[in-house]
Amino acid sequence: MSEPQPAEQRLFGDRMLERMPLIWTIVYYASIAISLLWATRDRDDPLRGWELVAAFGLCATSAALFLLVYWPERNWPMRPRQARAYFTLQLLIFAALLALSSSFFGLGFAFMGQTFGALRPRWWATVLVPLLALLAGPLGWAEAVLRAEWASIATFALMIGVWLLAGALLTVLYGQRYRLLELVAELRRARSELEAAAAQQEELAILRERTRLAREMHDSLGHALVAVNVKLEAAQRLYRVDAARGDAELEATRALVRATMGELRRSLADLRAPTGDHHDLPAALRRLAAEVTARGVVAVRVAAPEAQRPPPQVAEALFLIAREALVNVERHARARQAALTLQHDGHSWRIEVADDGIGVRPADLGKPGHFGVVGMRERADALGGHVAITARSEGGTLVAAHIPSTAMVGA
């Protein structure tokens, strides 16, 4: 059996195999028509009267079974229960037709073709053995065996062998075709799953970036707006008692607004910058250190050999972790100097940011609102790494991020 496939799934030989049901149908109905014609024109014993009516009825029943059971079946092999019912009924009809006239022996070869096209080879014997037993009389096989006519027996055996070989080749073609179609279907499912996973990964990356932006807005713009509001209220109260102190408070508020605008411009520039800017990580870290140093809050030293260039996704994660760590140094550490170091020991990439500020306590990291710290850890976790934030014995804070060399692209 076969079913037309979409153009992109068509395989070599599909057209021939798709036409096989039509070929078997033509052979089958032609066999019925020719057998009926021979039975009515048999010189010795032509069919007449009720025998002819019975033959027409049996042929019509066989044709109806073919149309109702065999033809609609589009799977190979035919389902066992359906195959048993179909071939049992057809063999009984064939036996009744042969009892009426030996001219119907041609139908037996049509049933052989249906057997080859619908069943697996291990089930052929269940149909072919009774079918050959029915054909033994009309074709003279039984008489040849009884008379030991070895030439006739050899001829019959050769004919059966040719039929079995043709059936085996047909079965191989059907089997390979359906296995290939199953493989094509599996490949299509795999491609669909990969496309869905890629789309999901893209959506996850967008959500992560939105989360990072929300953290940055909360840490910078949100805190700055609160501070501006407090300072404006303070300046308003000071103007009532001391105009000079009110002016100083307004100037401090303007400075805070300018600093916040600078951070906002930096964030927008980072959004516009292509990811590829971070692929040359040593150069990107030196640019970052120069920008931080130029702001005059803390001086940053860099140790990042040019030969150490991690994969693009790892490089981007390490760069963003380093940038967040330096932002925290500027805002909270009260440090004068910081050291930025990139290392690779063959097993993992390590980036460190060490400062000489006031240090950090474990309790500080557990306080709500530290979205930058959460973001650093999430970036490292996504690549199978981790971030450790500890107080240095000589004073200050050490932020150390580790990402394994085996980190998967797209993780």
HUHU-V291692 format. One record per residue. N is the residue number from 1. RES is the residue in one letter. OMEGA is omega as a letter, one per 30 degrees, with the letter a starting at -180 (999 if undefined). NEAR is the number of other C-alpha atoms within 10 Angstrom. Layout:
# HUHU-V291692
[[N RES OMEGA NEAR] [N RES OMEGA NEAR]]
This chain:
# HUHU-V291692
[[1 M l 22] [2 S a 19] [3 E a 13] [4 P a 13] [5 Q l 13] [6 P a 7] [7 A a 7] [8 E l 7] [9 Q a 13] [10 R a 14] [11 L l 13] [12 F l 8] [13 G a 11] [14 D a 18] [15 R l 13] [16 M a 10] [17 L l 19] [18 E a 15] [19 R a 15] [20 M l 16] [21 P l 20] [22 L l 13] [23 I l 13] [24 W l 17] [25 T l 19] [26 I l 13] [27 V a 18] [28 Y a 22] [29 Y l 17] [30 A l 15] [31 S l 19] [32 I a 21] [33 A a 15] [34 I a 14] [35 S l 22] [36 L a 20] [37 L l 15] [38 W a 16] [39 A l 22] [40 T a 15] [41 R l 13] [42 D a 13] [43 R a 8] [44 D a 6] [45 D a 12] [46 P l 16] [47 L l 20] [48 R l 12] [49 G a 7] [50 W l 9] [51 E l 14] [52 L l 17] [53 V l 12] [54 A l 16] [55 A l 24] [56 F a 15] [57 G l 13] [58 L l 18] [59 C l 23] [60 A l 13] [61 T l 15] [62 S l 22] [63 A l 17] [64 A l 12] [65 L l 16] [66 F a 19] [67 L a 13] [68 L a 12] [69 V a 14] [70 Y a 21] [71 W a 14] [72 P a 11] [73 E a 17] [74 R l 14] [75 N l 12] [76 W f 16] [77 P l 19] [78 M l 19] [79 R a 12] [80 P a 11] [81 R l 8] [82 Q l 12] [83 A l 19] [84 R a 14] [85 A a 11] [86 Y a 17] [87 F l 19] [88 T l 14] [89 L a 15] [90 Q l 23] [91 L l 19] [92 L l 14] [93 I a 18] [94 F l 23] [95 A l 20] [96 A l 15] [97 L l 24] [98 L l 20] [99 A l 14] [100 L a 18] [101 S l 23] [102 S l 19] [103 S a 21] [104 F a 27] [105 F a 22] [106 G l 17] [107 L a 24] [108 G l 22] [109 F l 18] [110 A l 19] [111 F l 21] [112 M l 18] [113 G l 19] [114 Q l 20] [115 T a 22] [116 F a 22] [117 G a 23] [118 A a 22] [119 L l 19] [120 R a 16] [121 P a 16] [122 R l 7] [123 W a 14] [124 W a 16] [125 A a 12] [126 T l 13] [127 V a 19] [128 L a 19] [129 V l 11] [130 P l 14] [131 L l 19] [132 L l 17] [133 A l 12] [134 L a 18] [135 L a 23] [136 A a 17] [137 G a 15] [138 P a 17] [139 L l 14] [140 G a 13] [141 W a 20] [142 A l 15] [143 E l 15] [144 A l 17] [145 V a 13] [146 L a 8] [147 R a 9] [148 A l 11] [149 E a 12] [150 W l 11] [151 A l 10] [152 S l 15] [153 I l 17] [154 A l 11] [155 T l 12] [156 F a 17] [157 A l 13] [158 L l 12] [159 M l 12] [160 I l 13] [161 G l 12] [162 V l 12] [163 W l 16] [164 L l 18] [165 L l 12] [166 A l 14] [167 G l 20] [168 A l 16] [169 L l 13] [170 L l 16] [171 T l 20] [172 V l 14] [173 L l 15] [174 Y a 21] [175 G l 15] [176 Q a 11] [177 R a 19] [178 Y l 16] [179 R l 12] [180 L l 14] [181 L l 16] [182 E l 12] [183 L l 12] [184 V l 16] [185 A l 13] [186 E l 12] [187 L l 12] [188 R l 13] [189 R l 12] [190 A l 12] [191 R l 12] [192 S l 12] [193 E l 12] [194 L l 12] [195 E l 12] [196 A l 12] [197 A l 12] [198 A l 13] [199 A l 12] [200 Q l 12] [201 Q l 14] [202 E l 13] [203 E l 12] [204 L l 12] [205 A l 13] [206 I l 12] [207 L l 12] [208 R l 15] [209 E l 14] [210 R l 12] [211 T l 14] [212 R l 19] [213 L l 15] [214 A l 14] [215 R a 20] [216 E l 19] [217 M l 17] [218 H a 17] [219 D a 17] [220 S a 17] [221 L a 17] [222 G l 15] [223 H a 12] [224 A a 19] [225 L l 15] [226 V a 10] [227 A l 15] [228 V l 19] [229 N l 12] [230 V a 13] [231 K l 20] [232 L l 17] [233 E l 13] [234 A l 15] [235 A l 23] [236 Q l 16] [237 R a 13] [238 L a 17] [239 Y a 14] [240 R a 9] [241 V a 10] [242 D a 11] [243 A a 14] [244 A l 12] [245 R l 14] [246 G l 20] [247 D l 15] [248 A l 13] [249 E l 20] [250 L l 19] [251 E l 14] [252 A l 16] [253 T l 20] [254 R l 15] [255 A l 13] [256 L l 17] [257 V l 17] [258 R l 12] [259 A l 15] [260 T l 18] [261 M l 15] [262 G l 12] [263 E l 17] [264 L l 16] [265 R l 12] [266 R l 12] [267 S l 15] [268 L l 11] [269 A l 11] [270 D l 12] [271 L a 12] [272 R a 9] [273 A l 11] [274 P l 10] [275 T a 13] [276 G l 12] [277 D a 14] [278 H a 21] [279 H l 19] [280 D a 19] [281 L l 25] [282 P l 23] [283 A l 16] [284 A l 17] [285 L l 24] [286 R l 17] [287 R l 13] [288 L l 19] [289 A l 22] [290 A l 15] [291 E a 13] [292 V a 18] [293 T a 18] [294 A l 12] [295 R l 11] [296 G a 10] [297 V a 15] [298 V l 22] [299 A a 19] [300 V l 22] [301 R a 18] [302 V l 18] [303 A a 15] [304 A a 20] [305 P a 14] [306 E a 10] [307 A a 8] [308 Q a 14] [309 R a 19] [310 P l 19] [311 P a 15] [312 P a 17] [313 Q l 19] [314 V a 23] [315 A a 23] [316 E l 21] [317 A a 20] [318 L l 27] [319 F a 21] [320 L l 16] [321 I l 27] [322 A l 25] [323 R l 18] [324 E l 18] [325 A l 23] [326 L l 25] [327 V l 15] [328 N l 16] [329 V a 26] [330 E a 23] [331 R a 12] [332 H a 13] [333 A a 19] [334 R a 17] [335 A l 20] [336 R a 16] [337 Q l 18] [338 A l 24] [339 A a 17] [340 L a 22] [341 T l 19] [342 L a 22] [343 Q l 16] [344 H a 18] [345 D a 9] [346 G a 8] [347 H a 11] [348 S l 16] [349 W a 23] [350 R l 19] [351 I a 21] [352 E l 23] [353 V a 25] [354 A l 27] [355 D l 29] [356 D a 20] [357 G a 21] [358 I l 16] [359 G a 21] [360 V l 18] [361 R l 12] [362 P a 10] [363 A a 7] [364 D a 9] [365 L a 14] [366 G a 10] [367 K l 8] [368 P l 7] [369 G l 12] [370 H a 15] [371 F l 17] [372 G l 19] [373 V l 20] [374 V a 14] [375 G l 21] [376 M a 24] [377 R l 17] [378 E l 19] [379 R l 23] [380 A a 21] [381 D a 15] [382 A a 15] [383 L l 21] [384 G a 16] [385 G l 19] [386 H l 18] [387 V l 22] [388 A l 13] [389 I a 19] [390 T l 17] [391 A l 18] [392 R a 17] [393 S l 9] [394 E l 8] [395 G a 14] [396 G a 21] [397 T l 24] [398 L l 22] [399 V a 22] [400 A l 20] [401 A l 25] [402 H l 22] [403 I a 26] [404 P l 19] [405 S a 18] [406 T a 11] [407 A a 18] [408 M l 13] [409 V a 10] [410 G a 11] [411 A 999 10]]
